[in-house]
């Protein structure tokens, strides 16, 4: 866990999560407006915070620790009005990045668990 800064795990986790969502949503519609709406609804911090909450019961002790440490990272000034939600989303992104770089099999398992909570029905 120490080989990379937690902020860097969150940074890569944000990109990995958005790519995962885009891979799912691009199959739903050819309409760019709908595609944007579907994607942004699933990459916003409120949705990420909700997904972290859904995972709490299946996280290992080490994953809980990474989540806790990601949640406690300093908050940029512009995000301070939504502190709790921002912290939860950062913890989620930290975990996604950590799994992506250290345990892709676990990330695939997490994606399968989270897919139960996401609506990816065709929109066209």
C-alpha positions, -999 to +999 in steps of 0.1 A: +000+000+000+029+024+007+045+021-027+021+048-040+006+078-024-031+073-016-040+104-036-025+087-066-046+057-061-077+079-060-065+097-091-062+065-111-093+051-095-113+080-108-102+074-143-107+036-141-142+040-127-151+064-154-138+041-181-157+012-166-189+032-166-183+045-202-177+009-214-211+000-199-231+031-211-217+032-246-237+000-253-270+016-242-275+044-267-263+062-298-277+095-286-248+116-272-270+136-249-284+104-233-250+089-231-236+119-212-266+119-188-263+082-180-225+084-176-224+115-154-251+101-131-228+072-123-195+090-120-206+118-097-195+118-061-229+111-047-232+078-067-196+068-058-204+074-021-235+052-024-214+025-041-189+026-013-217+021+012-229-010-007-195-025-005-189-021+033-200-056+042-176-073+018-145-053+023-115-070+040-098-054+070-070-041+047-096-026+023-114-009+052-081+006+062-074+019+027-109+033+025-105+050+059-072+065+048-086+077+015-116+092+032-092+112+055-072+128+027-072+166+027-102+181+008-096+208-019-111+241-009-137+240-037-152+207-024-156+216+013-193+223+010-200+186+004-173+172+028-189+139+038-199+129+003-166+140-012-147+120+014-168+089+007-162+093-031-125+098-026-124+066-005-142+047-032-119+060-059-089+051-037-101+015-035-108+013-072-073+025-080-057+002-055-076-028-068-068-019-104-031-017-097-027-045-071-056-070-075-075-069-108-093-101-100-108-085-069-117-054-089-136-077-113-154-092-084-163-058-070-177-047-104-199-078-105-212-070-070-218-033-079-236-042-111-266-054-091-271-017-080-267-001-114-293+003-141-277-004-175-308-009-196-308+001-232-322+036-237-328+036-275 
